Amino acid sequence: MYPNAPILLIVFNRPETTQLVFESIRKVKPEKLYIAADAPRSENIEDSKNSNRVKEIVSGVDWDCEVHYRFADVNQGCGPGPCNAISWAFENEDRLIILEDDCVPATPFFNYCSELLERYKNDTRIWLISGDQYNEEAVSTPHSYFFSRYGHSWGWATWKRCWAEMDMTMAKYPLIIEQDLYKAAYRTNKEAVYFQKKIGSIFHDEALKSHIWDYQFGFAIISNGGLCIVPKKNLISNIGYQGTHSELKNEFHDRPIDENYKIISHPDFVLCDVNYDAYHFKNHWNKKKPILIRILHKISRILKNRKI
């Protein structure tokens, strides 16, 4: 039997979504729970009010549980905040299930993560266990999950051995470019060029780099030749349409979750599903949005940046 993995919940100023995620955690009554809350932004009255409501919600652990709280004294931001929270929890753990305050999990998500965290704990090929499935129409595996270059972090799990390679500055990016190794990480040159450009733009933009963390961890995975586990069915519904990075609702929000999911069979080989990856790259990463949506996103980003 596999042990139940500890859970880290990262929260900030969204009481409504936090309540839903917290209730999902309460259903499974974890034995160990870490809760990290960023501090309100300076002189932001709404932040202070909502952050206090969030703290009240997450303080309501009413089951037998070893709970650890980390309430920041000053606002760290949406890049360093989650990064520091994960590093804090890994000071005591070798594995974690990680949820942010807008990622509502299906109940089977927790068993899925716990089982695979134990099964692959010593397999250095595996770096991330994702709860997200955006392209079920492209899944062909007869098994309950598969391996991919593309693992998303709207509800996920990983090990301390992997997070140890996390670097917000991506200091090794110039080396991988200098040695012309980016194309070694991807099946096609088109994918390599796309992500080299995307990661490069982040590397050279200090302001942007300080506002995100997941692309940096993605770079750590790719630059170490890591694989991700992706479930056959979707296990996370992201309901955060108004966050810093999600200005408008899109087809990846509010996705149905499978409450009947269970791991019935494991893959026969630890090999990347290249057919799924090709489809996912085309229909998720490299998908062209309608011109109106692109214009609205651009306007929203401009307005948001003016408030910062």
Backbone as a ProteinNet text record, in pm:
[ID]
protein_1_A
[PRIMARY]
MYPNAPILLIVFNRPETTQLVFESIRKVKPEKLYIAADAPRSENIEDSKNSNRVKEIVSGVDWDCEVHYRFADVNQGCGPGPCNAISWAFENEDRLIILEDDCVPATPFFNYCSELLERYKNDTRIWLISGDQYNEEAVSTPHSYFFSRYGHSWGWATWKRCWAEMDMTMAKYPLIIEQDLYKAAYRTNKEAVYFQKKIGSIFHDEALKSHIWDYQFGFAIISNGGLCIVPKKNLISNIGYQGTHSELKNEFHDRPIDENYKIISHPDFVLCDVNYDAYHFKNHWNKKKPILIRILHKISRILKNRKI
[TERTIARY]
85.4	0	88.4	51.5	129.4	87.3	181.7	147.5	75.5	-11.7	-78.1	22.4	39.4	138	88.6	178.8	139.3	94.3	6.8	-50.8	-3.7	31	60.7	-47.4	-112.6	-212.1	-154.6	-148	-94.1	-209.2	-222.7	-337.6	-290.3	-387.5	-354.4	-478.1	-553.3	-659.3	-791.9	-816.9	-941.1	-1021.9	-1100.6	-1173.6	-1272.8	-1339.6	-1442	-1381.4	-1274.1	-1212	-1137.6	-1076.5	-1006.6	-1101.3	-1222	-1320.7	-1348.8	-1363.7	-1393.8	-1277.8	-1156.1	-1038.9	-1021.8	-1040.5	-1026	-1128.5	-1251	-1354.1	-1317	-1251.4	-1206.2	-1099.9	-1014.3	-911.4	-975	-1073.1	-1140.5	-1205.4	-1253.4	-1319.8	-1226.8	-1097.2	-1003.8	-929.9	-945.9	-888.7	-741.7	-654	-513.4	-452.6	-354.3	-287.3	-187.9	-139.7	-41.4	-72.3	-80.7	-120.3	-32.9	20.2	95.8	11.4	3.2	-73.2	14.5	35.4	118.6	35.2	36.4	-40.5	52.5	44.2	120	51.8	129.2	75.7	7.7	-82.4	-147.7	-44.6	-77	7.5	-4	103	112	-1.9	-69.5	-175.2	-292.2	-311.7	-424.9	-531.6	-634.1	-736.9	-812.7	-846.4	-919.1	-835.2	-706.1	-615.6	-619.9	-609	-607.1	-736.3	-847.9	-977.7	-991.6	-958.2	-974	-871.7	-750.6	-647.6	-687.4	-747.4	-793.8	-904	-992.6	-1098.3	-1039.8	-937.1	-870.7	-806.4	-740.4	-676	-778.7	-895.5	-1001.9	-1045	-1056.8	-1099.9	-998.6	-872.2	-770.4	-733.6	-778.7	-756.1	-861.5	-955.1	-1065.5	-1039.6	-919.5	-888.8	-954.6	-1059.7	-1138.8	-1131	-1021.8	-999.4	-861.1	-832.6	-703.6	-594.6	-513.8	-420.1	-302	-183.1	-63.6	-57	-87.7	-98.3	10.7	71.2	176.3	133.7	146.1	108.1	231.9	227.9	331	260	238.6	173.6	281.2	303.1	409.3	380.1	486.6	473.5	467.2	533.5	532.6	497.2	438.9	397.8	518.6	520.4	631.6	603.8	476.3	440.8	410.2	353.7	303.6	411.2	537.1	648.4	717.9	785.6	855	762.1	637.9	545.5	526.2	472.1	457	589.7	693.6	824.9	875.5	868.1	914.5	828.1	698.7	608.4	644.4	671.9	708.2	840.9	938.5	1068.9	1054.3	966.6	940.9	887.4	787.6	729.4	829.8	914.7	1014	1128.3	1131.9	1230.8	1206.6	1080.8	1044.6	997.1	974.7	912.7	998.2	978.4	1048	955.1	826	726	610.7	541.6	429.4	323.8	197.5	87.7	63.5	57.7	54.9	-70.6	-144	-264.1	-257.9	-300	-318.1	-466.4	-496.7	-630.5	-740	-705.8	-809.6	-818.1	-752.7	-747.6	-828.8	-951.3	-1041.1	-1019.6	-974.6	-943.8	-1062.4	-1064.8	-1153.5	-1099.6	-1185.8	-1141.3	-1035	-1045.7	-942.9	-804.8	-796	-667.6	-564.7	-607.7	-514	-456.5	-540.5	-489.8	-400.7	-440.5	-359.4	-219	-210	-77.9	-0.9	-66.7	3	58.2	-21	24	143.6	139.2	247.6	370.9	351.6	467.3	546.9	479.4	548.3	608	532.8	578.1	705	711.4	822.7	919.5	919.5	1000.3	1149.7	1195.2	1338.1	1367.7	1268.1	1286.5	1317.5	1444.8	1487.3	1444.7	1380.1	1326.2	1198.4	1128.1	997.2	1012	956.2	973.1	843.4	734.4	610	492.1	398.5	272.7	161.9	100.4	-1.1	-141.5	-230.6	-371.1	-453.7	-387.6	-459.2	-459.8	-575.4	-588.4	-673.8	-609.5	-677.9	-719.8	-666.7	-692.4	-726.9	-836.9	-877.8	-900.7	-938.1	-963.5	-837.4	-720.9	-594.6	-532	-596.9	-540.8	-570.9	-468.4	-487.3	-438.9	-375.8	-322.3	-433.2	-410.1	-507.4	-493.3	-393.4	-364	-424	-406.7	-472.8	-401.9	-278.4	-199.5	-87.4	-14.1	95.5	203.2	310.4	423.9	430.8	468.9	467.5	578.5	617.2	706	627.1	494.5	410.7	324.9	368.4	290.6	253.4	127.6	82.1	68.6	69.5	77.5	-46.5	-161.2	-286.1	-331.8	-266	-287.9	-186.9	-84	26.6	100.8	203.3	283.7	426.2	519.5	660	737.9	867.4	956.2	1059.7	1115.7	1221.1	1341.3	1372.3	1486	1472.3	1350.3	1325.5	1325.3	1256.8	1248	1385.2	1478.6	1614.2	1680.5	1632.9	1689.3	1619.3	1519.5	1445.2	1533.9	1532.6	1611.1	1529.2	1481.5	1398.3	1471	1603.7	1680.2	1711.6	1692.2	1727.4	1870.5	1963.2	2102.3	2167	2116.7	2177.3	2123.1	2026.4	1969.1	2074.6	2165.7	2267	2354.3	2377.6	2461.7	2394	2263.8	2193.6	2183.2	2177.2	2176.8	2316.2	2416.7	2555.1	2594.7	2545.4	2579.6	2478.5	2381.2	2282.1	2213	2162.9	2103.3	1951.2	1892.2	1747.7	1671.2	1717.1	1645.2	1651.4	1747	1755.7	1640.8	1574.8	1469.2	1332.6	1318.3	1186.9	1189.6	1072.7	1061	1082.4	1036.7	1046.9	1122.1	1180.1	1250.3	1152.9	1029.9	929	901.2	889	866.3	987.1	1105.7	1228.2	1241.1	1214.6	1224.2	1120.4	1000.1	891.4	929.8	975.3	1003.7	1135.6	1230.8	1354.1	1323.2	1234.3	1194.6	1116.7	1022	938.6	1023.2	1107.3	1191	1293.2	1344.2	1438.6	1377.5	1252.4	1186.3	1166.9	1142.2	1127.7	1264.1	1365.8	1500.8	1549	1515.9	1565.4	1472.4	1363.3	1266.5	1260.3	1336.2	1345.2	1210.3	1131.3	1000.3	909.1	905.9	822.5	872.4	1002.3	1061.9	1027.5	1011.2	979	829.9	748.9	604.5	555.2	643.4	603.7	704.8	666.9	759.4	749.4	632.3	610.4	693.6	718.4	804.2	947.9	990.2	1125	1137.7	1034.1	1040.5	1029.7	950	942.5	1078	1154	1288.6	1378.7	1365.5	1444.2	1413.1	1286	1247.1	1306.8	1285.8	1331.6	1483.9	1552.5	1698.7	1762.5	1683.5	1732.3	1673.5	1606.9	1549.7	1436.9	1363.9	1259.9	1129.8	1053	920.4	814.1	692.8	578.3	475.1	400.7	288.5	160.1	77.9	-48.1	-161.2	-270.3	-379.7	-462.2	-523.8	-609.4	-732.4	-779.5	-896.7	-857.7	-932.7	-901.2	-942.9	-851.9	-876.1	-875.7	-858.1	-852.7	-939.2	-1017.8	-1093.2	-1039.7	-979.8	-929.1	-1041.3	-1069.1	-1179.8	-1128.6	-998.4	-940.7	-932.4	-1040	-1042.1	-988.1	-977.3	-941.9	-804.5	-721	-588.8	-494	-372.4	-271.9	-243.4	-247.3	-209.3	-327.5	-448.8	-565.7	-671.8	-648.6	-736.1	-876	-885.6	-1013.7	-1031.9	-1154.7	-1184.3	-1159.1	-1097.2	-1075.8	-1116.1	-1090.4	-1137.2	-1065.6	-960.8	-888	-935.4	-1025.4	-1087.9	-1217.2	-1255.7	-1385.8	-1404.6	-1299.2	-1313.2	-1374.2	-1460.2	-1519.4	-1411.5	-1435	-1340.6	-1405.3	-1323.3	-1372.1	-1365.7	-1479.8	-1484.7	-1478.1	-1482.9	-1476.4	-1340.1	-1246.2	-1114.6	-1044	-974.6	-885.9	-776.5	-664.2	-555	-583.3	-613.3	-643.2	-521	-448.1	-329.1	-220.6	-96	19	78.7	140.7	205	310.7	326.6	424.8	566.9	579	710.8	712.7	826.6	844.1	898.2	805.9	839.5	737	784	698.7	596.9	471.7	368.2	380.7	457.9	489.4	368.1	274.1	154	67.4	52.5	-21.2	51.3	181.1	258.2	246.7	249.1	236.1	100.7	-3	-138.5	-149.4	-96.5	-106.6	-29.1	85.7	162.6	83.6	24.3	-49.9	-177.8	-245.2	-377.9	-381.7	-268.8	-261.7	-157.1	-32.9	75.3	76.5	66.9	84.8	-47.5	-154.6	-286.9	-307.3	-349.2	-373.9	-512.2	-515.9	-643.7	-711.4	-844	-914.6	-865	-864.3	-806.9	-871	-1003.1	-1070.4	-1019.5	-1001.4	-951.7	-810.8	-727.6	-590.7	-590	-678.1	-686.1	-731.5	-833.2	-883.1	-777	-701.3	-593	-488.4	-454.8	-352.9	-400	-524.6	-579.1	-580.2	-621.2	-626.9	-489.4	-387.2	-250.6	-202	-233.4	-190.5	-253.1	-383.9	-453.8	-400.3	-373.3	-321.5	-183.7	-98.8	36.4	35.4	-65.5	-74.6	-110.1	-169.3	-206.3	-91.3	8.6	119.8	211.6
-119.8	0	124	222.3	344.3	442.3	522.7	623.2	742	803.4	925.6	1039.9	1106.5	1212.9	1339.2	1416.3	1546	1641.6	1732.5	1829.1	1969.3	2045.6	2188.1	2268	2357.3	2448.2	2589.5	2653.1	2788	2884.8	2984.6	3075.3	3220.9	3310.8	3453.3	3535.4	3581.6	3679.5	3644.4	3514.5	3474.3	3380.3	3435.4	3349.6	3254.6	3300.1	3215.2	3088.6	3104.1	2986.1	2903.4	2972.1	2901	2808.9	2857.5	2778.1	2646.5	2654	2533.4	2434.5	2485.4	2397.3	2335.6	2417.2	2368.5	2260.2	2276.1	2174.1	2043.3	2053	1931.8	1859.6	1936.6	1876.2	1815.3	1885.8	1835.3	1699.2	1676.7	1549.2	1429.5	1447.8	1334.4	1332.5	1439.2	1446.3	1400	1474	1433.3	1433.3	1346.6	1337.8	1452.1	1507.2	1614.3	1719.2	1845.2	1954.1	2076.6	2132.4	2257.2	2366	2481.8	2592.8	2717.3	2773.9	2893.7	3006.4	3120.5	3236.7	3355.2	3418.7	3540.6	3656.4	3758.9	3876	3969.9	4053.6	4152.3	4246	4295.4	4397.1	4527.3	4601.9	4722.3	4819.9	4864.4	4964.2	4921.1	4790.6	4740.1	4692.4	4773.9	4745.7	4617.8	4597.9	4476.9	4352.4	4361.7	4250.1	4213.3	4313.1	4288.5	4221.6	4273.9	4218.5	4073.2	4049.9	3915.8	3817.8	3864.9	3777.4	3730.5	3818.3	3779.1	3674.8	3690.8	3590.6	3456.3	3460	3336.5	3266.9	3343.4	3284.3	3220.1	3280.1	3221.1	3087.2	3081.3	2957.5	2845.9	2873.8	2767.1	2732.6	2813.9	2781.2	2684	2648.1	2562.7	2414.2	2368.4	2224.7	2156.2	2077.2	2017.7	1865.2	1811	1666.9	1641.6	1518.4	1482.8	1501.1	1605	1642.1	1717.9	1685.5	1763.3	1878.1	1997.6	2110.5	2212.9	2264.5	2364.8	2488.7	2605.5	2730.3	2817.1	2886.8	2985.7	3110.2	3206.4	3330.8	3437.1	3480.1	3576.1	3711.3	3779.8	3912.2	4023.2	4002.5	4099.6	4027	4099.1	4038.4	3998.2	3871.4	3818.3	3818.8	3820.1	3820.2	3681.7	3676.7	3550.2	3463.7	3509.4	3424.3	3368.4	3453.3	3406.8	3345.9	3395.2	3344.4	3193.8	3141.1	2995.7	2920.5	2975.7	2910.8	2893.9	2999.6	2993	2899.3	2896.4	2807.9	2661.3	2627.8	2489.1	2452.2	2543	2516.9	2499.8	2580.5	2570.6	2432.7	2384.7	2254.3	2141.4	2156.1	2052.7	2050.6	2145.3	2138.2	2016.9	1970.3	1858.1	1733.9	1743.4	1633	1591.3	1467.3	1421.1	1418	1446.2	1448.3	1539.4	1595.3	1683.4	1675.4	1686.7	1718.7	1868.7	1940.9	2087.1	2141.1	2223.1	2286.3	2436.1	2515.1	2657.8	2685.1	2809.1	2840.2	2847	2816.2	2815.1	2681.6	2579.3	2448	2347.5	2321.5	2231.7	2088.3	1999.4	1862.6	1767.9	1668.1	1554.6	1476.1	1411.3	1335.6	1231	1159.1	1058.8	1117.2	1248.8	1311.9	1280.8	1280	1261.9	1120.2	1018.8	881.2	859.8	917.2	910.7	963.4	1080.8	1138.9	1056.1	1016.8	942	810.2	739.4	610.8	626.5	727	742.5	808.2	891.4	945.4	832.9	732.5	617.6	527.6	499.5	407	457	589.3	643.1	727.9	707.7	792.4	783.8	670.2	653.9	654.8	682.5	684.7	828	855.2	992.5	1040.6	954.6	999.6	1080.8	1059.5	1120.4	1240.9	1354.3	1478.8	1540.8	1517.5	1586.3	1493.7	1494.5	1420.9	1524.6	1532.3	1634.6	1579	1665.3	1626.6	1673.6	1742.2	1805.8	1720.9	1717.2	1651.1	1741.3	1809.5	1906.6	1848.9	1734.6	1680	1531.9	1501.9	1361.6	1296.6	1376	1321.7	1265.5	1301.6	1255.7	1140.5	1099.5	993.2	857	778.8	646.9	533.2	565.2	460.2	372.2	240.5	154.1	160.5	236.5	241.8	366.8	379.4	485.8	620.1	618.4	740.7	710.9	814.5	795.8	899.8	891.6	982	1082	1205.8	1314	1413.2	1491.4	1605.4	1721.5	1714.8	1828	1793.2	1840.6	1823.4	1959.8	1979.4	2110.4	2112.5	2232.5	2246.7	2311	2290	2327.2	2204.9	2180.7	2059.4	1955.3	1933.7	1848.4	1795.1	1714.6	1658.8	1638.5	1639.9	1617	1576	1554.3	1510.5	1618.3	1610.1	1703	1692.8	1571.2	1551.4	1634	1658.5	1737.9	1886.8	1923.3	2065.3	2122.3	2037.3	2083.7	2149.2	2117.7	2174.8	2303.8	2346.3	2467.1	2590.6	2675.4	2799	2908.6	3003.4	3111.8	3192.6	3198.5	3279.7	3204.5	3072	2987.1	3016.4	3012.2	3049.3	2962.1	2840.4	2750	2769.6	2859.1	2879	2918.4	3012.9	3045.8	2927	2835.8	2719.4	2624.5	2602	2509.9	2567.8	2701.6	2766.7	2760.9	2790.3	2789.2	2652.8	2546.8	2411.2	2352.9	2434.4	2395.8	2264.2	2258.3	2134.1	2140.3	2255.1	2266.2	2166.2	2146.5	2055.4	1910.8	1878.9	1743	1710.6	1812.5	1791.7	1765.3	1789.3	1780.4	1690.2	1641.1	1548.4	1617.7	1742	1813.2	1944.2	1989.6	2117	2231.9	2218.7	2322.9	2344	2233.9	2244.5	2306.5	2263.8	2316.1	2466.1	2510.6	2653	2732.1	2678.7	2746.4	2768.4	2662.5	2674.8	2745.6	2733.9	2810.2	2959.5	2998	3138.2	3182.3	3098.4	3134.5	3146.2	3046.3	3050.8	3163.8	3187	3295.7	3431.2	3449.9	3578	3599.3	3491.6	3501.4	3527.8	3457.1	3472.9	3617.4	3683.9	3819.6	3928.4	3889	3986.2	3969.7	4049.7	4035	4056.1	4150.2	4175.5	4054.5	3998.1	3880	3761.2	3742.2	3628.7	3632.4	3751	3763.6	3745.6	3734.3	3720	3577.1	3486.5	3348.2	3253.5	3126.9	3025.7	2894.6	2869	2739.3	2718.5	2824.7	2809.8	2778.1	2834.7	2805.5	2658.4	2606	2463.9	2377.5	2421.8	2350.9	2344.4	2453.6	2454.4	2354.9	2346.8	2249.5	2107.5	2079.3	1945.3	1915.1	2005	1982.3	1974.1	2061.4	2062.7	1942.6	1868.2	1744.5	1620.3	1640.6	1527.6	1458.4	1534	1473.7	1447.6	1354.4	1321.4	1358.5	1378.3	1408	1296.4	1274.5	1180.4	1259.6	1213.4	1280.1	1177.8	1210.1	1113.6	1101.3	986.4	963.4	1053.6	1085.3	1170.7	1295.1	1402	1525.7	1517.4	1562.7	1553.7	1689.2	1797.9	1931.7	2027.5	2108.7	2215.4	2348.7	2425.8	2556.7	2659	2727.2	2822.7	2965.4	2987.1	3118.6	3203.1	3268.5	3345.8	3486.9	3532.1	3672	3688.4	3584.1	3593.1	3675.3	3689.9	3771.4	3721.3	3588.2	3533	3477.9	3492.5	3437.4	3545.6	3638	3753.7	3718.1	3618.8	3580.8	3430	3388.3	3246	3187.3	3068.7	3000.6	2854.4	2777.3	2638.4	2548	2597.8	2517.2	2543.1	2638.1	2662.6	2581.5	2557.1	2493.4	2360.2	2287.2	2159.2	2054.9	1967.9	1862.7	1772.5	1725	1635	1497.7	1395.2	1257.9	1209.3	1206.2	1162	1009	938.2	791.8	737.9	828.3	786.4	698.2	598.1	519.4	459.5	433.4	369.9	221	176.2	33.7	-38.2	28.2	-35.3	69	24.9	111.5	89.6	191.6	174.4	63.7	-0.1	-108.2	-54.6	68.8	126.8	271.6	314.1	455.9	527.4	554.8	620.3	729.5	835.4	949	913.5	951.8	932.1	1045	1020.9	1127	1168.5	1078.3	1115.3	1213	1185.5	1279	1412.6	1408.4	1532.2	1618.8	1555.7	1631.2	1700.4	1628.2	1685.4	1796.9	1772.1	1869.7	1997.1	1981.9	2100.1	2184.3	2119	2190.1	2253.2	2183.9	2227.4	2296.6	2303.6	2377.5	2488.3	2448.3	2546.4	2637.1	2577.1	2653.7	2687.9	2675.9	2702	2851.6	2890.3	3031.6	3071.6	3169.7	3218.1	3308.3	3311.8	3406	3547.6	3628.7	3762.4	3846.9	3834.7	3913.7	3876.3	3748	3702.7	3754.1	3750.1	3800.3	3949.4	4025.4	4169.4	4195	4121.7	4139	4102.5	3994.6	3956.4	4066.7	4123.7	4228.2	4351.6	4391.5	4506.8	4481.1	4359.8	4324.8	4329.8	4278.9	4282.6	4426.8	4511.1	4651.3	4720.8	4699.3	4761.9	4709.9	4579.1	4520.6	4574.8	4587.9	4638.5	4782.9	4859.6	4998.9	5010.4	4902.1	4903.2	4863	4795.1	4744.7	4859.2
0	0	0	-76.8	-86	24.8	75.4	177.8	116.8	194.3	149.2	151.8	39.3	29.5	98.3	157.4	214.1	105.2	141.6	47.6	84.1	-17.5	-0.7	-71.9	1.7	-55.5	-52.4	-170.5	-183.7	-206.1	-119.4	-124.6	-121.5	-148.6	-145	-107.8	-208.6	-180.6	-247.5	-268	-335.4	-245.7	-153.7	-59.4	-125.2	-231.7	-293.2	-353.1	-429	-489.3	-384.5	-288.5	-181.4	-106.2	-80.7	-7.4	-80.5	-212.5	-290.1	-289.2	-303.8	-301.6	-162.8	-60.7	76.6	108.2	59.1	81.6	12.2	-103.5	-173.5	-92.1	-28	57.9	182.8	239.5	360	335	214	182	203.2	173.4	183.6	317.3	397.4	531.7	535.2	469.3	468.1	608.1	627.2	756.5	776.1	665.6	674.6	568.6	612.7	523.7	550.1	441.8	447.5	380.2	443.3	386.9	387.9	268.9	254.9	197.4	264.8	220.7	201.1	83.4	60.8	133.8	165.6	235	136.2	183.5	95.1	33.6	-85.4	-146.4	-67.2	-65.8	16.1	-15	89.5	81.2	-7.1	-18.9	-97	0.9	19.8	119.8	86.8	-41.3	-80.9	-55.5	-86.2	-57.2	90.3	176.6	320.7	367	318.6	356.2	308.8	182.1	125.9	181.8	205.7	263.2	402.4	480.5	613.8	605.4	507.6	488.6	447.9	363.1	320.3	440.3	526.2	644.4	736.4	747.6	829.1	771.5	638.2	573	596.7	569.9	578.1	721.6	816.3	957	1009.8	923.1	966.1	949.1	979.5	970.9	1090.8	1064.6	1172.5	1171.9	1119	1123.7	1183.4	1214.9	1273.6	1168.5	1184.2	1078	1137.4	1088.1	1120.2	1019.7	1064.5	971.9	1002.3	895.2	905.9	828	889.7	824.3	798.7	687.4	655.4	601.8	687.9	648.4	631.1	507.5	477.5	542.3	583.4	644	540.1	427.3	317.3	188.7	94.6	-31.1	-114.4	-155.2	-233	-382.6	-419.6	-560.6	-612	-733.3	-787.4	-850.1	-848.1	-888.3	-765.7	-688.1	-567.6	-462.7	-454	-352.3	-359.2	-470.1	-481.4	-475.5	-538.9	-538.3	-395.5	-316.8	-178	-94.4	-124.4	-50.5	-74.1	-198.1	-231	-165.9	-173.3	-110.1	40.9	102	246.1	282.6	210.2	241.5	219.4	118.8	90.7	192.1	282.2	390	478.8	481.1	568.5	494.2	362.1	288.9	169.4	125.4	4.6	-115.9	-92.1	-199.5	-157.4	-256.3	-226.6	-335.8	-295.2	-384.6	-369.6	-481.6	-476.4	-545.4	-472.4	-524.9	-498.8	-595.4	-573.7	-551.7	-513.6	-463.1	-568.2	-695.2	-798.6	-871.3	-816.9	-882.7	-801.7	-845.7	-772.7	-820.3	-732.4	-775.1	-763.2	-849.2	-828.1	-708.9	-636.2	-518.6	-553.1	-667.6	-698.8	-728	-749.5	-777.6	-669.6	-544.7	-433.9	-431.5	-452	-457.8	-579	-690.8	-814.4	-788.7	-728.8	-701.1	-599.4	-490.7	-386	-437.6	-516.6	-568.9	-661.1	-748.7	-845.4	-783.8	-683.4	-610.8	-546.5	-496	-436.8	-544.3	-649.3	-753	-823.3	-847	-925.5	-841.1	-711.1	-623.8	-654.2	-704.7	-734.5	-884.1	-963.9	-1109.7	-1152.1	-1174.4	-1203.1	-1341.3	-1419.7	-1547.9	-1529.4	-1417.6	-1395.6	-1303.4	-1346.8	-1274.3	-1225.3	-1291.9	-1257	-1281.6	-1189.3	-1203.6	-1215.9	-1330.7	-1356.7	-1335.6	-1288.6	-1278.2	-1395.7	-1490.7	-1601.5	-1727.8	-1792	-1922	-2010.9	-2104	-2189.7	-2324.3	-2360.2	-2494.5	-2487.6	-2420.8	-2408.3	-2544.2	-2643.4	-2777.1	-2841.4	-2788	-2846	-2768.1	-2659.4	-2575.8	-2637.8	-2660.9	-2721.4	-2632.2	-2521	-2434.7	-2377.2	-2363.7	-2295.9	-2144.5	-2098	-1955.1	-1890.9	-1761.3	-1685.3	-1695.6	-1740.1	-1756.2	-1855	-1892.4	-1987.8	-1960.2	-2035.3	-2016.8	-2131.7	-2095.9	-2193	-2160.5	-2261.2	-2236.4	-2175.9	-2186.9	-2147.6	-2026.5	-1910	-1788	-1733	-1699.4	-1652.1	-1499.9	-1445.1	-1299.2	-1239	-1299.2	-1233.3	-1154.1	-1042.7	-964.5	-1006.1	-923.5	-964.4	-843.2	-869.2	-761.8	-811.6	-719.1	-755.3	-631.4	-650.9	-544.4	-512.5	-393.9	-352.5	-445	-493.9	-584.4	-711.5	-754.5	-875.8	-843.8	-737	-701.7	-667	-628.8	-597.5	-718.2	-838.3	-961.8	-1003.6	-927.5	-961.6	-945.4	-1046.4	-1043.9	-1109.8	-1030.4	-1084.3	-1191.1	-1185.4	-1281.3	-1409.6	-1409.9	-1525.5	-1572.3	-1477.3	-1505.4	-1612.9	-1631.8	-1729.3	-1871.4	-1887.1	-2019.9	-2123.9	-2096.9	-2198	-2236.6	-2142.3	-2172.1	-2270.6	-2251.4	-2340.7	-2481.8	-2490.8	-2621.4	-2683.3	-2603.6	-2651.7	-2706.5	-2642.4	-2684.4	-2783.2	-2823.4	-2923.7	-2887.5	-2764.1	-2714.6	-2702.8	-2733.3	-2713.6	-2799.2	-2920.8	-3009.5	-2961.7	-2873.6	-2821	-2726.3	-2675.2	-2576.4	-2638.5	-2768.5	-2831.9	-2954.9	-2988.1	-3100.4	-3233.6	-3244.7	-3372.1	-3354.3	-3461.6	-3458.4	-3432.7	-3481	-3461	-3312.2	-3237.4	-3093.6	-3024.4	-3064.7	-3003.3	-3025.4	-3147.5	-3179	-3099.6	-3091.3	-3019.3	-2873.2	-2804.4	-2662.1	-2635.2	-2725.8	-2709.3	-2712.5	-2804.9	-2815.5	-2692	-2646.7	-2531.3	-2404.5	-2378.3	-2258.5	-2269.7	-2390.8	-2411.4	-2379.9	-2420.1	-2393.5	-2244.2	-2171.4	-2026.3	-1961.5	-2008.4	-1952	-1961.7	-2071.8	-2095.4	-2041.5	-1978.4	-1925	-1772.6	-1700.8	-1555.8	-1487.8	-1538.5	-1478.8	-1493.4	-1612.3	-1636.1	-1555.2	-1552.2	-1481.2	-1332.2	-1278.3	-1136.2	-1107.9	-1214	-1197.3	-1221.5	-1258	-1284	-1221	-1210.8	-1160	-1238.3	-1298.9	-1361.3	-1487.6	-1563.9	-1681.8	-1640.3	-1529.4	-1481.2	-1441.5	-1376.1	-1340.2	-1464.8	-1561.9	-1689.3	-1757.5	-1748.3	-1805.3	-1732.8	-1600.2	-1524.1	-1569.3	-1594.8	-1640.1	-1776.5	-1870.8	-2007.8	-2015.5	-1944.1	-1952.4	-1884.1	-1808.9	-1748.5	-1815.2	-1928.8	-2001.4	-1928	-1845	-1762.7	-1836.8	-1782.6	-1834.7	-1731.6	-1780.5	-1695.2	-1708.7	-1603.4	-1606.3	-1627.1	-1720.5	-1752.5	-1740.3	-1671.9	-1657.1	-1785.2	-1798.8	-1915	-1911.8	-1793.5	-1774.2	-1694.2	-1710	-1639.7	-1493.1	-1404.6	-1260.9	-1190.7	-1267.9	-1209.3	-1290.8	-1219.7	-1284.9	-1234.7	-1324.1	-1285.9	-1296.5	-1185.8	-1181.6	-1161.4	-1182.7	-1158.9	-1283.8	-1320.1	-1444.8	-1425.1	-1300.7	-1277	-1213.6	-1221.4	-1162.2	-1246.7	-1196.7	-1265.1	-1405.3	-1424.4	-1553.9	-1633.5	-1581.5	-1650.2	-1663.3	-1757.6	-1767.2	-1814.9	-1900.8	-1956.3	-1949.3	-1933.3	-1932.5	-2069.9	-2073.6	-2200.7	-2188.5	-2293.2	-2296.1	-2197.1	-2134.1	-2037	-1894.2	-1876.3	-1746.8	-1734.9	-1611.3	-1582.6	-1655.1	-1677	-1746.9	-1653.6	-1706.7	-1623.3	-1564.3	-1443.1	-1377.8	-1359.2	-1359.8	-1351.9	-1207.2	-1140.2	-1000.9	-988.1	-1099.8	-1096.6	-1139.9	-1161.3	-1208.8	-1105.3	-1153.7	-1069.1	-1156.2	-1097	-1170.7	-1177.2	-1297.3	-1320.3	-1374.7	-1464.6	-1521.9	-1546	-1534.3	-1553.6	-1692.5	-1749.8	-1880.9	-1877.8	-1992.4	-2003.9	-2016.2	-2066	-2089.6	-2040.8	-1992.8	-1956.6	-2079.5	-2170.9	-2297	-2325.4	-2387.3	-2418.3	-2526.9	-2507.5	-2609.3	-2711.7	-2815.2	-2910.9	-2992.8	-3014.4	-3089.6	-3009.9	-2881.7	-2796.7	-2790.5	-2772.9	-2760.5	-2885.4	-3001.4	-3126.1	-3132.1	-3093.7	-3094.1	-2990.6	-2872.3	-2763.5	-2796.4	-2857.7	-2896.9	-2996.4	-3092.1	-3195.7	-3142	-3051.1	-3008.9	-2872.2	-2808.5	-2682.9	-2689.6	-2704.1	-2701.8	-2824.4	-2939.1	-3063.1	-3130.2	-3055	-3110.7	-3128.9	-3245.3	-3274.1	-3223.1	-3136.5	-3084.4	-3187.6	-3186.5	-3274.1	-3249.7	-3354.5	-3347.1	-3237.9	-3217.2	-3114.5	-2975.6	-2951.3	-2821.3	-2798.2	-2902.8	-2888.7	-2856.5	-2920.4	-2893.4	-2749.4	-2703.4	-2567.6	-2464.6	-2491.3	-2401	-2393.8	-2507.6	-2510.4	-2434.5	-2456.5	-2385.1	-2234.3	-2196.3	-2054.6	-1991.1	-2060.5	-2007.8	-1992.4	-2089.5	-2083	-1962.3	-1943.5	-1830.8	-1698.1	-1691.7	-1569.1	-1535.3	-1637.7	-1616.1	-1566.6	-1610.6	-1565.3	-1419.6	-1364.5	-1224	-1134.4	-1193.6	-1113.4	-1071.1
[MASK]
++++++++++++++++++++++++++++++++++++++++++++++++++++++++++++++++++++++++++++++++++++++++++++++++++++++++++++++++++++++++++++++++++++++++++++++++++++++++++++++++++++++++++++++++++++++++++++++++++++++++++++++++++++++++++++++++++++++++++++++++++++++++++++++++++++++++++++++++++++++++++++++++++++++++++++++++++++

